[in-house]
Amino acid sequence: MAVISDGFDAGGMALCPDYAEYFPRLEAVGSETLRELLLSEARAGRPVRVLVYDPHLAWALRVARAAGVATAAFFSQPCAVDIVYGELWAGRLALPVTDGRALLAREALGVELGPEDMPPFAAVPELQPVLTKTSIGQFDGLEDADDVLLNSFRDIAPKEAEYMELTWRAKMIGPTMPSYFLDDNRLPSNKSYGFNLFSDGVSCMDWLDKHSMSSVVLVCYGTVSNYDATLLEELGSGLCNSGKPFLRVVRSNEAHKLSEELKEKCENNGLIVAWFHQLQVLHTRLSLLVVFLLWESHIGQTNPPSQSM
């Protein structure tokens, strides 16, 4: 495994909670270290043939092309989300996008999406202006990519898949998840790809196993949510007072917002972790999911274990 730098090597994004500062730094330092990596691999006699890049890092496409390396953009979000951001980039939609009626009328979507269904950065762009810009910017230079890959499949969203294929040359290759979760017994140990945005030393699986079937409430807020301390405290108090066992995710860079009093109170019927493996935690013990995933994952679509809010 080789790595490139985001300019904050001592701690990554946790050292720079200001996205307006982080993303320009990531592009500047990341572009240079990616260029150096491609050159060093070529000098070592193992030139990189293809760079598969996340379109949120659109600058990676330009670096690869300058080095003569073929590129494949890999979109990890659902087709409907990609369509919204793609239409915004192309100027066929305007912010804010409060519903999907226009896209349905143009047969870009197979179902009508209401305000509560829209990607938050498109529906409420002032929520996170930098992330709104980055999400729309995924399509920057996409016409120059040699391939466009989507973590989806036609059966789950046929109309949306067709639109992405015709409009952006997309190829459906999903769901891209370890084979263990696809009822494929050929590689029983293939449960993880070995890379996660966050990590946690506390395993929640043993804790879940100790509870009865369909009894645990799972609460998580997504990778980039930014709640103030008062709200996090109120949510925590509500969970503790519910009397129900709960598993709550509070990212390590948000943990300082929780009071020690609340942490101690939660120990009676809950477990607070900084991260969990999403596929593994979809467990028979869960009864209710309270989630805010910003459309980052296909898990809710492909593996619905219980009721979701």
Backbone torsions as a table, in degrees:
resi	resn	phi	psi	omega
1	MET	NA	134.4	175.8
2	ALA	-115.1	150.6	-178.0
3	VAL	-125.1	155.4	169.7
4	ILE	-118.2	167.4	-174.3
5	SER	-100.8	146.0	172.5
6	ASP	-101.3	3.5	-179.2
7	GLY	91.0	-3.0	179.5
8	PHE	-132.0	61.7	-170.5
9	ASP	-64.8	-23.4	-176.8
10	ALA	-75.0	-17.8	-177.4
11	GLY	-167.2	5.1	177.3
12	GLY	65.3	-147.8	-174.8
13	MET	-60.4	-26.4	-179.7
14	ALA	-61.9	-24.4	179.3
15	LEU	-82.2	-10.7	-176.4
16	CYS	-141.4	80.2	-178.3
17	PRO	-69.4	-11.4	179.4
18	ASP	-85.2	105.5	-177.7
19	TYR	-62.0	-31.4	180.0
20	ALA	-63.6	-25.4	175.8
21	GLU	-92.5	-37.9	-172.8
22	TYR	-67.6	-49.4	-172.4
23	PHE	-66.3	-41.4	174.2
24	PRO	-61.5	-38.7	177.8
25	ARG	-65.5	-42.0	177.3
26	LEU	-59.2	-44.3	-179.7
27	GLU	-65.3	-44.6	-177.3
28	ALA	-65.5	-52.2	-177.2
29	VAL	-76.2	-39.0	179.7
30	GLY	-63.4	-40.8	179.0
31	SER	-60.6	-44.8	-177.7
32	GLU	-68.6	-44.2	-178.5
33	THR	-72.1	-29.7	174.1
34	LEU	-68.2	-42.2	177.5
35	ARG	-59.7	-44.7	179.9
36	GLU	-64.0	-37.4	179.2
37	LEU	-64.8	-45.7	179.6
38	LEU	-61.7	-40.5	179.3
39	LEU	-67.4	-42.1	-178.5
40	SER	-66.5	-36.5	177.3
41	GLU	-65.8	-38.8	178.4
42	ALA	-66.0	-42.3	179.5
43	ARG	-65.3	-29.0	-179.7
44	ALA	-81.2	0.5	178.2
45	GLY	84.5	14.3	177.6
46	ARG	-131.1	65.8	-175.8
47	PRO	-60.8	141.6	177.2
48	VAL	-72.2	127.2	-178.8
49	ARG	-90.4	-40.2	-176.4
50	VAL	-139.3	135.8	173.3
51	LEU	-109.5	116.1	173.2
52	VAL	-92.1	118.4	-172.9
53	TYR	-125.1	151.7	174.0
54	ASP	-79.2	125.0	-176.9
55	PRO	-61.2	-17.3	172.8
56	HIS	-61.9	-22.3	176.1
57	LEU	-106.7	63.0	-173.7
58	ALA	-60.4	-25.0	179.4
59	TRP	-64.0	-23.0	179.3
60	ALA	-62.8	-32.5	177.8
61	LEU	-61.3	-45.7	-178.3
62	ARG	-65.9	-39.7	178.8
63	VAL	-63.5	-44.8	-178.6
64	ALA	-64.7	-44.5	-179.4
65	ARG	-62.7	-38.9	178.8
66	ALA	-64.2	-27.0	179.3
67	ALA	-92.4	2.1	-179.8
68	GLY	75.7	24.9	-178.3
69	VAL	-102.5	132.7	176.7
70	ALA	-66.5	155.1	-175.0
71	THR	-131.6	149.5	172.6
72	ALA	-136.5	119.0	176.1
73	ALA	-80.3	132.3	-178.7
74	PHE	-118.2	107.5	178.4
75	PHE	-88.8	125.2	-176.4
76	SER	-99.4	-6.2	-177.8
77	GLN	-93.7	164.9	178.8
78	PRO	-61.5	154.7	-177.8
79	CYS	-55.8	-42.3	-177.1
80	ALA	-60.0	-38.7	178.1
81	VAL	-67.5	-44.6	178.1
82	ASP	-59.6	-39.0	179.7
83	ILE	-62.8	-44.8	-179.6
84	VAL	-59.3	-49.9	-178.4
85	TYR	-68.3	-35.7	178.2
86	GLY	-65.3	-40.0	178.6
87	GLU	-69.2	-33.4	174.7
88	LEU	-65.4	-43.0	179.1
89	TRP	-62.9	-40.3	-177.9
90	ALA	-77.5	-8.3	179.9
91	GLY	83.1	11.0	179.3
92	ARG	-89.7	-7.0	170.4
93	LEU	-132.3	158.8	177.3
94	ALA	-127.7	147.1	175.6
95	LEU	-73.4	146.6	-8.8
96	PRO	-79.8	150.9	176.8
97	VAL	-98.7	100.6	-172.2
98	THR	-92.5	-14.9	175.0
99	ASP	-161.3	175.6	-175.1
100	GLY	-106.6	20.9	-175.7
101	ARG	-62.0	-42.7	-179.2
102	ALA	-63.8	-39.9	179.5
103	LEU	-69.3	-35.9	177.0
104	LEU	-65.5	-41.7	-179.6
105	ALA	-63.4	-32.1	179.2
106	ARG	-89.7	6.4	179.2
107	GLU	61.2	28.9	172.4
108	ALA	-81.8	-27.1	177.8
109	LEU	-118.0	151.4	178.5
110	GLY	-92.6	-14.8	178.5
111	VAL	-136.6	157.5	177.6
112	GLU	-84.5	128.3	178.2
113	LEU	-100.8	130.9	177.6
114	GLY	-89.2	-179.2	-178.6
115	PRO	-55.9	-37.5	-177.6
116	GLU	-75.1	-10.1	-178.2
117	ASP	-96.8	-13.6	-173.3
118	MET	-76.3	150.5	174.5
119	PRO	-57.5	127.9	-173.9
120	PRO	-55.6	-36.8	-177.9
121	PHE	-69.0	-22.4	176.6
122	ALA	-88.4	-36.5	-178.1
123	ALA	-76.3	-37.1	-179.0
124	VAL	-131.4	75.1	-173.5
125	PRO	-60.8	-26.7	179.9
126	GLU	-73.8	-9.4	178.6
127	LEU	-59.4	-48.4	178.0
128	GLN	-146.6	83.1	-174.7
129	PRO	-55.8	-39.8	-178.2
130	VAL	-66.3	-42.6	-179.8
131	LEU	-71.8	-30.3	173.3
132	THR	-61.8	-47.2	179.2
133	LYS	-62.2	-42.0	-179.6
134	THR	-66.5	-39.0	-179.5
135	SER	-65.7	-43.5	177.6
136	ILE	-68.5	-35.5	-178.1
137	GLY	-70.1	-2.4	175.9
138	GLN	-58.0	-25.4	-175.3
139	PHE	-93.5	4.6	178.1
140	ASP	-65.6	116.6	178.0
141	GLY	74.5	9.8	-174.8
142	LEU	-60.8	-28.1	179.4
143	GLU	-64.3	-18.6	179.8
144	ASP	-89.7	-10.3	178.7
145	ALA	-70.3	142.8	-179.6
146	ASP	-72.2	-31.2	177.6
147	ASP	-144.5	153.1	175.4
148	VAL	-126.0	117.4	-175.3
149	LEU	-113.2	141.2	179.8
150	LEU	-124.5	137.4	177.1
151	ASN	-82.6	68.1	-179.5
152	SER	-154.5	-179.6	176.1
153	PHE	-149.0	153.1	-169.4
154	ARG	-61.3	-36.3	-174.6
155	ASP	-63.2	-29.1	-176.4
156	ILE	-84.1	-26.0	-179.4
157	ALA	-153.9	70.8	-172.5
158	PRO	-61.3	-43.9	-178.5
159	LYS	-65.8	-44.1	-179.1
160	GLU	-66.7	-39.9	178.7
161	ALA	-63.1	-43.0	179.2
162	GLU	-61.8	-41.3	-179.6
163	TYR	-64.2	-42.8	179.2
164	MET	-66.7	-35.0	178.2
165	GLU	-65.7	-44.7	-176.7
166	LEU	-75.4	-35.0	-173.7
167	THR	-87.9	-38.0	-173.3
168	TRP	-124.4	14.3	178.5
169	ARG	60.9	28.1	-173.6
170	ALA	-73.3	149.6	175.0
171	LYS	-121.6	128.6	179.9
172	MET	-80.5	123.2	-179.5
173	ILE	-128.9	10.6	-174.9
174	GLY	-93.4	179.1	-4.3
175	PRO	-78.9	131.2	-179.7
176	THR	-88.7	91.6	177.0
177	MET	-141.1	155.5	-179.8
178	PRO	-52.4	141.0	-171.8
179	SER	-61.4	-22.9	179.1
180	TYR	-55.9	-34.4	-176.2
181	PHE	-89.7	4.8	177.9
182	LEU	-110.2	21.4	-178.2
183	ASP	56.8	36.8	179.2
184	ASP	-109.1	110.8	-173.7
185	ASN	-89.9	7.1	-178.0
186	ARG	-68.3	-34.5	-179.3
187	LEU	-128.3	78.6	-174.4
188	PRO	-62.1	-21.1	-179.6
189	SER	-90.7	-2.1	-176.8
190	ASN	-81.7	78.4	-176.9
191	LYS	-109.9	-10.6	-175.9
192	SER	-153.6	149.8	175.5
193	TYR	-89.5	-4.8	174.1
194	GLY	85.8	7.6	178.9
195	PHE	-135.6	129.1	177.5
196	ASN	-141.8	148.7	-179.8
197	LEU	-65.0	-32.9	-179.4
198	PHE	-130.1	162.6	176.7
199	SER	-138.8	161.6	179.8
200	ASP	-151.8	138.6	-178.5
201	GLY	-82.3	-7.6	-177.2
202	VAL	-97.8	120.4	176.9
203	SER	-86.5	130.7	-179.3
204	CYS	-97.3	-6.6	-174.5
205	MET	-67.9	-43.4	178.3
206	ASP	-62.8	-38.6	179.2
207	TRP	-63.6	-43.3	178.6
208	LEU	-62.7	-40.8	-177.1
209	ASP	-61.4	-22.6	-177.5
210	LYS	-80.4	-8.1	-176.6
211	HIS	-102.7	161.6	-178.5
212	SER	-75.7	165.8	-178.1
213	MET	-59.2	138.6	173.5
214	SER	50.7	49.0	-177.4
215	SER	-121.8	-14.6	-170.6
216	VAL	-101.3	136.7	174.2
217	VAL	-94.0	128.3	177.3
218	LEU	-104.7	127.8	-178.3
219	VAL	-127.9	120.6	174.7
220	CYS	-146.7	155.9	-169.5
221	TYR	-120.7	7.4	177.5
222	GLY	94.0	173.3	-172.6
223	THR	-79.3	-30.5	-171.7
224	VAL	-120.3	9.6	178.5
225	SER	-63.9	152.4	-177.3
226	ASN	-141.9	85.3	-178.5
227	TYR	-93.1	146.3	178.0
228	ASP	-76.2	165.0	-173.7
229	ALA	-61.6	-37.2	-178.6
230	THR	-61.8	-44.8	-179.1
231	LEU	-67.1	-43.1	178.4
232	LEU	-60.8	-38.7	179.2
233	GLU	-66.8	-41.4	179.5
234	GLU	-64.4	-43.3	178.2
235	LEU	-61.7	-42.3	179.3
236	GLY	-63.8	-42.0	178.8
237	SER	-63.4	-40.2	178.4
238	GLY	-61.8	-41.5	178.2
239	LEU	-65.1	-44.7	-179.4
240	CYS	-63.2	-40.4	-177.3
241	ASN	-75.5	-14.0	-179.0
242	SER	-68.7	-24.9	-177.5
243	GLY	78.5	-0.3	-179.6
244	LYS	-94.2	145.9	173.4
245	PRO	-67.0	138.2	-177.3
246	PHE	-142.5	149.8	173.1
247	LEU	-114.8	118.2	-174.3
248	ARG	-119.8	134.9	178.7
249	VAL	-103.6	120.5	172.7
250	VAL	-127.0	112.3	-175.8
251	ARG	-56.0	153.0	-177.2
252	SER	-59.1	-32.7	179.7
253	ASN	-82.0	2.4	176.3
254	GLU	-116.2	-9.0	-172.2
255	ALA	-61.6	-28.8	-177.9
256	HIS	-65.9	-14.1	-179.3
257	LYS	-80.3	-11.5	-179.6
258	LEU	-92.1	134.3	178.8
259	SER	-75.2	153.5	177.4
260	GLU	-63.5	-34.2	179.0
261	GLU	-60.7	-43.5	179.8
262	LEU	-67.4	-41.2	179.8
263	LYS	-58.5	-43.8	179.3
264	GLU	-65.8	-40.0	179.7
265	LYS	-63.4	-38.5	-176.6
266	CYS	-70.2	-20.9	-178.0
267	GLU	-63.1	-20.0	-177.9
268	ASN	-66.4	-39.7	-176.2
269	ASN	-140.0	10.3	-177.5
270	GLY	-139.9	169.9	175.6
271	LEU	-133.1	127.5	177.8
272	ILE	-107.0	125.5	178.8
273	VAL	-127.8	160.1	179.2
274	ALA	-86.2	-19.9	-175.1
275	TRP	-167.8	154.1	169.5
276	PHE	-147.5	159.7	176.7
277	HIS	-76.7	112.8	-170.9
278	GLN	-57.9	-44.7	-176.6
279	LEU	-69.5	-37.8	-179.4
280	GLN	-70.8	-30.0	-174.4
281	VAL	-83.7	-7.5	173.2
282	LEU	-73.3	88.7	-160.1
283	HIS	-116.9	152.7	179.1
284	THR	-64.2	-15.9	-179.9
285	ARG	-79.4	-16.1	-176.3
286	LEU	-76.4	142.4	176.7
287	SER	-120.9	-26.3	-175.7
288	LEU	-148.7	134.6	175.0
289	LEU	-110.1	127.9	172.1
290	VAL	-116.2	101.6	-169.0
291	VAL	-132.4	154.6	172.5
292	PHE	-140.2	92.4	-169.4
293	LEU	-101.0	-0.7	179.5
294	LEU	53.2	32.5	178.3
295	TRP	58.6	31.4	-176.6
296	GLU	-85.0	-11.3	-169.0
297	SER	-138.4	151.0	173.8
298	HIS	-92.0	-0.4	-171.6
299	ILE	-59.0	-44.2	-178.6
300	GLY	-63.4	-26.4	-178.9
301	GLN	-83.7	-37.2	-170.9
302	THR	-97.9	-19.2	-177.7
303	ASN	-138.5	65.8	-178.3
304	PRO	-75.6	107.6	-175.7
305	PRO	-90.2	-19.2	-172.3
306	SER	-166.9	-172.4	-179.9
307	GLN	-71.0	139.8	-179.9
308	SER	-123.3	144.5	178.1
309	MET	-116.0	NA	NA
